[in-house]
Amino acid sequence: MRLTDLQIKKLELPKGATKQKTFFDDSLKGFGLRVSVGGAKSFIVMYGKRRKLKTLGRYPDVSLAEARVSAKKALGKVAGIKDSIGHETGVVPFLVARDQYLEDSRMRNKASTYEAYKRVLLQHFTFSKKIGEISRLDVMSVVDDLKERPSEARHAFVAMRTLMNWAVLRGLITNSPVPPLRYKVSTRSRILSDDELKSVWQRAKDVGYPYGTMVQLLILTGQRRGEIAGLRRSWITDSAITFPVGFCKNKREHKIPTGTLTKEIIASIPGDTEMLFPARGKEAKPFNGWSKAKRGFDKPLEIAPYTLHDLRRTYSSNLAKAGVPLHVTERLLNHVSGTISGVAAVYNRHDYWREMVKAVESFDLKMTIVVKGKLFRSARTASSEL
């Protein structure tokens, strides 16, 4: 077998076993995990002509990624690295170090964080050099090539900096070529026009559940993509969505009214699971295939590049055009630091619910006009035709 963290957690001795057993990893000859009668699990490696056995550490005190590195040292797979005396640093191929980092990240970080780092590092950083030969110029050349995509550039910079800091801690390099620089990314100002919004809406309608449906809800509510992906049925009533304390970015309860179109979209969602948009094969986890889904979604669209967060900015801008007060928009977007802050926020306990309802109804009607191109008698009449 190829050892993975999931398999390691499941491995156990057969009932009644009186001896320890070693499970060897097919991808690295001589490397394995030894399970003792008491349930303890330790990484081992057998190397040399005499098949010398070395214990690498107990799981989970030693991670799978760290054990692989130690095993490769013992087996001579990573040339130039010395063991207990010290490290001859910088000689590990970058691609090897990158894969080891991702293996470690997969175990230590949230699935969404791991997937984000994996996508960025595999897509943009493919240096054929040894890790010690990677310079700041190499890294920043990749980042600068992404300047037309500011958010992607920032993510690439952070992922590479994190990887190099990890390499320093593991002794693979002495100093990181990507220190904590103040890498500034220009603030995005992309707002979709009504025609562009109509194109995205129609494409979302054609694509349907789950990704298309989530895009429609992002357009209609202005919420963050993680908030829409994590929606539960128990959070939704006939007139509102209430995100519980601890779920949203600012960790506080967030309640928004739902317009007619939003209710129609939610009612059309198939299934009866608690999670409205579960990950494939995992009903308890939210949808997480954002990047791949968006690439396919955007291919037929004949509009300028945009991000899903631009839909949130477009929502806010349209509310401003409709004359909605800024503090009401901030309530809808769940912004903590806004126009009502400091002492004013302490004493002003008004929830602005009526104002939020009016704002949502206004945007609901706006979308009706945008999508159909003409004014209907009511948003409800139009929604049935959307």
BATIBA-130151 format. One record per residue (C-alpha): x negated, y, z; residue number from 1. Coordinates in nm, 2 decimals, padded with zeros to 4 digits. Last residue first. Example, Ala and Ser with C-alpha at 12.3 -4.5 7.8 and 13.67 -1.06 7.14 Angstrom:
<atoms>
(atom (-01.37,-00.11,00.71),2)
(atom (-01.23,-00.45,00.78),1)
</atoms>
This chain:
<atoms>
(atom (03.64,03.33,-01.46),386)
(atom (04.01,03.33,-01.56),385)
(atom (04.14,03.25,-01.21),384)
(atom (03.92,03.53,-01.07),383)
(atom (04.08,03.79,-01.29),382)
(atom (04.43,03.77,-01.13),381)
(atom (04.27,03.77,-00.79),380)
(atom (04.06,04.08,-00.87),379)
(atom (04.37,04.27,-00.95),378)
(atom (04.55,04.43,-01.23),377)
(atom (04.25,04.36,-01.46),376)
(atom (04.00,04.62,-01.59),375)
(atom (03.80,04.52,-01.89),374)
(atom (03.47,04.37,-01.99),373)
(atom (03.55,04.02,-01.85),372)
(atom (03.23,03.97,-01.66),371)
(atom (03.15,04.33,-01.57),370)
(atom (03.51,04.42,-01.49),369)
(atom (03.56,04.13,-01.25),368)
(atom (03.22,04.19,-01.11),367)
(atom (03.32,04.55,-01.02),366)
(atom (03.65,04.43,-00.87),365)
(atom (03.46,04.20,-00.63),364)
(atom (03.21,04.48,-00.56),363)
(atom (03.49,04.70,-00.44),362)
(atom (03.65,04.42,-00.24),361)
(atom (03.31,04.36,-00.07),360)
(atom (03.28,04.73,00.01),359)
(atom (03.63,04.75,00.15),358)
(atom (03.57,04.44,00.37),357)
(atom (03.24,04.59,00.49),356)
(atom (03.42,04.92,00.59),355)
(atom (03.68,04.72,00.78),354)
(atom (03.41,04.53,00.96),353)
(atom (03.20,04.83,01.06),352)
(atom (03.09,04.64,01.38),351)
(atom (03.10,04.95,01.60),350)
(atom (02.84,04.91,01.89),349)
(atom (02.67,05.24,01.84),348)
(atom (02.49,05.30,02.17),347)
(atom (02.19,05.07,02.13),346)
(atom (02.17,05.12,01.75),345)
(atom (02.16,05.50,01.80),344)
(atom (01.88,05.47,02.05),343)
(atom (01.66,05.29,01.80),342)
(atom (01.83,05.20,01.47),341)
(atom (02.12,05.30,01.25),340)
(atom (01.97,05.38,00.92),339)
(atom (01.80,05.04,00.90),338)
(atom (01.57,04.81,01.07),337)
(atom (01.76,04.49,01.12),336)
(atom (01.88,04.44,00.76),335)
(atom (02.17,04.18,00.74),334)
(atom (02.25,04.26,00.38),333)
(atom (02.62,04.33,00.46),332)
(atom (02.52,04.53,00.76),331)
(atom (02.27,04.72,00.55),330)
(atom (02.53,04.80,00.29),329)
(atom (02.75,04.95,00.57),328)
(atom (02.46,05.16,00.69),327)
(atom (02.40,05.29,00.34),326)
(atom (02.76,05.41,00.30),325)
(atom (02.94,05.25,00.00),324)
(atom (02.98,05.51,-00.28),323)
(atom (03.04,05.27,-00.56),322)
(atom (02.69,05.35,-00.70),321)
(atom (02.55,05.25,-00.36),320)
(atom (02.73,04.92,-00.37),319)
(atom (02.59,04.86,-00.71),318)
(atom (02.24,04.93,-00.58),317)
(atom (02.27,04.68,-00.30),316)
(atom (02.40,04.40,-00.53),315)
(atom (02.12,04.48,-00.78),314)
(atom (01.86,04.45,-00.50),313)
(atom (02.01,04.11,-00.40),312)
(atom (02.01,04.00,-00.76),311)
(atom (01.64,04.11,-00.78),310)
(atom (01.57,03.85,-00.51),309)
(atom (01.66,03.58,-00.76),308)
(atom (01.37,03.71,-00.97),307)
(atom (01.38,03.88,-01.31),306)
(atom (01.22,03.85,-01.65),305)
(atom (01.37,04.07,-01.92),304)
(atom (01.69,03.94,-02.08),303)
(atom (01.76,03.69,-02.36),302)
(atom (01.87,03.40,-02.14),301)
(atom (01.82,03.06,-02.30),300)
(atom (01.52,02.96,-02.09),299)
(atom (01.63,03.12,-01.76),298)
(atom (01.81,02.82,-01.61),297)
(atom (01.54,02.58,-01.70),296)
(atom (01.28,02.79,-01.53),295)
(atom (01.52,02.86,-01.24),294)
(atom (01.57,02.50,-01.16),293)
(atom (01.20,02.42,-01.15),292)
(atom (01.13,02.71,-00.92),291)
(atom (01.43,02.66,-00.68),290)
(atom (01.41,02.28,-00.62),289)
(atom (01.48,02.32,-00.24),288)
(atom (01.85,02.25,-00.19),287)
(atom (01.93,02.22,00.18),286)
(atom (01.86,01.92,00.41),285)
(atom (02.11,01.70,00.59),284)
(atom (02.26,01.54,00.28),283)
(atom (01.92,01.42,00.15),282)
(atom (01.93,01.23,-00.18),281)
(atom (01.89,01.55,-00.38),280)
(atom (01.88,01.84,-00.14),279)
(atom (02.22,01.95,-00.01),278)
(atom (02.41,02.25,-00.14),277)
(atom (02.73,02.28,00.06),276)
(atom (02.60,02.11,00.37),275)
(atom (02.88,01.97,00.58),274)
(atom (02.96,01.71,00.31),273)
(atom (03.30,01.72,00.15),272)
(atom (03.23,01.69,-00.22),271)
(atom (03.25,01.94,-00.50),270)
(atom (03.22,02.32,-00.48),269)
(atom (03.53,02.48,-00.65),268)
(atom (03.66,02.63,-00.32),267)
(atom (03.33,02.81,-00.27),266)
(atom (03.35,02.98,-00.61),265)
(atom (03.72,03.08,-00.56),264)
(atom (03.64,03.22,-00.22),263)
(atom (03.35,03.42,-00.36),262)
(atom (03.57,03.56,-00.64),261)
(atom (03.84,03.67,-00.39),260)
(atom (03.59,03.85,-00.16),259)
(atom (03.43,03.70,00.15),258)
(atom (03.36,03.91,00.46),257)
(atom (03.01,03.88,00.61),256)
(atom (02.90,03.77,00.95),255)
(atom (02.53,03.75,01.06),254)
(atom (02.43,03.61,01.40),253)
(atom (02.07,03.70,01.49),252)
(atom (01.74,03.52,01.40),251)
(atom (01.61,03.81,01.18),250)
(atom (01.55,03.58,00.88),249)
(atom (01.89,03.40,00.92),248)
(atom (01.95,03.07,01.10),247)
(atom (01.87,03.16,01.46),246)
(atom (02.21,03.28,01.56),245)
(atom (02.48,03.14,01.33),244)
(atom (02.56,03.25,00.98),243)
(atom (02.93,03.35,00.97),242)
(atom (03.11,03.35,00.63),241)
(atom (03.44,03.53,00.62),240)
(atom (03.80,03.55,00.51),239)
(atom (03.95,03.20,00.49),238)
(atom (03.67,03.06,00.71),237)
(atom (03.32,02.94,00.64),236)
(atom (03.05,02.84,00.89),235)
(atom (03.19,02.49,00.93),234)
(atom (03.14,02.43,00.56),233)
(atom (02.76,02.48,00.60),232)
(atom (02.55,02.71,00.38),231)
(atom (02.18,02.64,00.37),230)
(atom (02.12,02.72,00.00),229)
(atom (02.30,03.05,00.04),228)
(atom (02.09,03.16,00.34),227)
(atom (01.77,03.04,00.17),226)
(atom (01.86,03.24,-00.14),225)
(atom (01.90,03.56,00.06),224)
(atom (02.24,03.72,00.06),223)
(atom (02.37,03.98,-00.19),222)
(atom (02.72,03.83,-00.17),221)
(atom (02.86,03.81,-00.52),220)
(atom (02.53,03.78,-00.72),219)
(atom (02.38,03.53,-00.47),218)
(atom (02.71,03.33,-00.48),217)
(atom (02.70,03.31,-00.86),216)
(atom (02.33,03.20,-00.84),215)
(atom (02.43,02.93,-00.59),214)
(atom (02.70,02.80,-00.83),213)
(atom (02.46,02.78,-01.11),212)
(atom (02.21,02.58,-00.90),211)
(atom (02.46,02.32,-00.77),210)
(atom (02.69,02.31,-00.95),209)
(atom (02.75,02.49,-01.28),208)
(atom (02.51,02.54,-01.56),207)
(atom (02.78,02.71,-01.78),206)
(atom (02.90,02.93,-01.50),205)
(atom (02.55,03.03,-01.41),204)
(atom (02.48,03.12,-01.77),203)
(atom (02.79,03.33,-01.77),202)
(atom (02.68,03.51,-01.45),201)
(atom (02.33,03.56,-01.58),200)
(atom (02.46,03.71,-01.90),199)
(atom (02.71,03.94,-01.72),198)
(atom (02.44,04.06,-01.49),197)
(atom (02.22,04.14,-01.79),196)
(atom (02.51,04.34,-01.94),195)
(atom (02.58,04.52,-01.61),194)
(atom (02.21,04.61,-01.58),193)
(atom (01.98,04.41,-01.36),192)
(atom (01.77,04.60,-01.11),191)
(atom (01.40,04.55,-01.09),190)
(atom (01.22,04.78,-00.85),189)
(atom (00.95,04.56,-00.71),188)
(atom (00.70,04.71,-00.48),187)
(atom (00.35,04.69,-00.61),186)
(atom (00.14,04.42,-00.45),185)
(atom (-00.13,04.52,-00.22),184)
(atom (-00.41,04.29,-00.12),183)
(atom (-00.52,04.42,00.22),182)
(atom (-00.80,04.16,00.24),181)
(atom (-00.80,03.90,00.51),180)
(atom (-01.11,03.71,00.38),179)
(atom (-01.10,03.52,00.05),178)
(atom (-01.45,03.40,-00.02),177)
(atom (-01.42,03.20,00.30),176)
(atom (-01.74,03.14,00.50),175)
(atom (-01.93,02.83,00.59),174)
(atom (-01.76,02.58,00.35),173)
(atom (-01.64,02.22,00.39),172)
(atom (-01.68,02.25,00.77),171)
(atom (-01.31,02.16,00.84),170)
(atom (-01.23,02.50,00.99),169)
(atom (-01.39,02.67,00.69),168)
(atom (-01.19,02.46,00.45),167)
(atom (-00.87,02.55,00.62),166)
(atom (-00.96,02.92,00.58),165)
(atom (-01.01,02.85,00.21),164)
(atom (-00.67,02.69,00.18),163)
(atom (-00.49,02.97,00.36),162)
(atom (-00.66,03.23,00.14),161)
(atom (-00.56,03.03,-00.17),160)
(atom (-00.20,03.02,-00.06),159)
(atom (-00.19,03.39,00.04),158)
(atom (-00.33,03.50,-00.29),157)
(atom (-00.10,03.28,-00.50),156)
(atom (00.20,03.40,-00.31),155)
(atom (00.11,03.76,-00.36),154)
(atom (00.05,03.71,-00.73),153)
(atom (00.38,03.53,-00.76),152)
(atom (00.56,03.82,-00.60),151)
(atom (00.39,04.07,-00.83),150)
(atom (00.47,03.89,-01.16),149)
(atom (00.31,04.12,-01.42),148)
(atom (00.00,04.12,-01.20),147)
(atom (-00.04,03.75,-01.24),146)
(atom (-00.37,03.77,-01.42),145)
(atom (-00.49,03.97,-01.12),144)
(atom (-00.44,03.67,-00.89),143)
(atom (-00.65,03.44,-01.11),142)
(atom (-00.93,03.70,-01.15),141)
(atom (-00.90,03.76,-00.77),140)
(atom (-00.99,03.40,-00.69),139)
(atom (-01.29,03.37,-00.93),138)
(atom (-01.42,03.72,-00.82),137)
(atom (-01.40,03.62,-00.46),136)
(atom (-01.63,03.34,-00.55),135)
(atom (-01.59,02.96,-00.57),134)
(atom (-01.93,02.79,-00.57),133)
(atom (-01.89,02.64,-00.22),132)
(atom (-01.58,02.46,-00.34),131)
(atom (-01.77,02.28,-00.61),130)
(atom (-01.66,02.41,-00.95),129)
(atom (-01.39,02.26,-01.18),128)
(atom (-01.14,02.54,-01.07),127)
(atom (-00.78,02.45,-01.12),126)
(atom (-00.61,02.72,-00.91),125)
(atom (-00.29,02.85,-01.08),124)
(atom (-00.04,02.57,-01.12),123)
(atom (-00.16,02.32,-00.86),122)
(atom (-00.22,02.59,-00.60),121)
(atom (00.11,02.77,-00.66),120)
(atom (00.33,02.46,-00.67),119)
(atom (00.17,02.29,-00.37),118)
(atom (00.18,02.60,-00.16),117)
(atom (00.56,02.64,-00.22),116)
(atom (00.62,02.27,-00.17),115)
(atom (00.44,02.27,00.16),114)
(atom (00.62,02.58,00.28),113)
(atom (00.96,02.43,00.19),112)
(atom (00.88,02.10,00.35),111)
(atom (00.78,02.27,00.68),110)
(atom (00.41,02.25,00.76),109)
(atom (00.19,02.00,00.94),108)
(atom (00.23,01.68,00.74),107)
(atom (00.25,01.82,00.39),106)
(atom (-00.02,02.08,00.47),105)
(atom (-00.27,01.80,00.55),104)
(atom (-00.21,01.63,00.22),103)
(atom (-00.22,01.97,00.05),102)
(atom (-00.56,02.05,00.21),101)
(atom (-00.70,01.72,00.09),100)
(atom (-00.58,01.79,-00.26),99)
(atom (-00.74,02.13,-00.26),98)
(atom (-01.07,01.99,-00.12),97)
(atom (-01.08,01.73,-00.40),96)
(atom (-01.00,01.99,-00.66),95)
(atom (-01.27,02.22,-00.52),94)
(atom (-01.54,01.95,-00.56),93)
(atom (-01.72,01.90,-00.22),92)
(atom (-02.07,02.05,-00.22),91)
(atom (-02.01,02.36,-00.02),90)
(atom (-02.15,02.25,00.31),89)
(atom (-02.43,02.01,00.40),88)
(atom (-02.26,01.95,00.73),87)
(atom (-02.41,01.86,01.07),86)
(atom (-02.59,01.59,01.25),85)
(atom (-02.27,01.38,01.31),84)
(atom (-02.18,01.31,00.95),83)
(atom (-02.35,01.45,00.65),82)
(atom (-02.17,01.57,00.34),81)
(atom (-02.38,01.56,00.02),80)
(atom (-02.17,01.33,-00.19),79)
(atom (-01.80,01.27,-00.11),78)
(atom (-01.74,00.91,-00.19),77)
(atom (-02.03,00.79,00.04),76)
(atom (-01.81,00.53,00.21),75)
(atom (-01.86,00.70,00.55),74)
(atom (-01.79,01.04,00.41),73)
(atom (-01.49,00.91,00.23),72)
(atom (-01.35,00.77,00.55),71)
(atom (-01.40,01.10,00.73),70)
(atom (-01.21,01.28,00.46),69)
(atom (-00.94,01.02,00.46),68)
(atom (-00.91,01.05,00.84),67)
(atom (-00.86,01.43,00.81),66)
(atom (-00.58,01.39,00.56),65)
(atom (-00.41,01.12,00.77),64)
(atom (-00.42,01.35,01.07),63)
(atom (-00.63,01.27,01.38),62)
(atom (-00.44,01.31,01.70),61)
(atom (-00.15,01.15,01.52),60)
(atom (-00.30,00.88,01.49),59)
(atom (-00.61,00.77,01.68),58)
(atom (-00.95,00.84,01.55),57)
(atom (-01.20,00.74,01.28),56)
(atom (-01.29,00.39,01.41),55)
(atom (-01.59,00.25,01.22),54)
(atom (-01.63,-00.11,01.10),53)
(atom (-01.95,-00.22,00.92),52)
(atom (-01.87,-00.43,00.62),51)
(atom (-02.22,-00.58,00.60),50)
(atom (-02.28,-00.44,00.25),49)
(atom (-02.16,-00.10,00.37),48)
(atom (-01.82,00.03,00.47),47)
(atom (-01.51,-00.06,00.67),46)
(atom (-01.30,00.23,00.77),45)
(atom (-01.06,00.27,01.06),44)
(atom (-00.76,00.49,01.15),43)
(atom (-00.59,00.42,01.48),42)
(atom (-00.23,00.34,01.58),41)
(atom (-00.12,00.25,01.93),40)
(atom (00.19,00.03,01.95),39)
(atom (00.08,-00.18,02.26),38)
(atom (-00.01,-00.47,02.03),37)
(atom (-00.24,-00.25,01.83),36)
(atom (-00.19,-00.11,01.48),35)
(atom (-00.50,-00.05,01.27),34)
(atom (-00.47,00.19,00.98),33)
(atom (-00.69,00.16,00.68),32)
(atom (-00.98,00.27,00.46),31)
(atom (-01.21,00.00,00.31),30)
(atom (-01.11,00.08,-00.05),29)
(atom (-00.94,00.41,-00.09),28)
(atom (-00.62,00.41,-00.30),27)
(atom (-00.51,00.06,-00.18),26)
(atom (-00.50,00.17,00.18),25)
(atom (-00.55,-00.12,00.43),24)
(atom (-00.30,-00.21,00.70),23)
(atom (-00.49,-00.36,01.00),22)
(atom (-00.32,-00.58,01.25),21)
(atom (-00.36,-00.62,01.63),20)
(atom (-00.30,-00.96,01.78),19)
(atom (-00.03,-01.10,02.00),18)
(atom (00.27,-01.06,01.76),17)
(atom (00.60,-01.15,01.92),16)
(atom (00.80,-00.92,01.70),15)
(atom (00.61,-00.82,01.39),14)
(atom (00.36,-00.53,01.44),13)
(atom (00.46,-00.18,01.35),12)
(atom (00.44,00.06,01.06),11)
(atom (00.73,00.31,01.03),10)
(atom (00.53,00.62,01.14),9)
(atom (00.24,00.52,00.91),8)
(atom (00.48,00.48,00.62),7)
(atom (00.61,00.83,00.65),6)
(atom (00.26,00.98,00.69),5)
(atom (00.15,00.80,00.38),4)
(atom (-00.08,00.50,00.33),3)
(atom (-00.10,00.37,-00.02),2)
(atom (00.00,00.00,00.00),1)
</atoms>
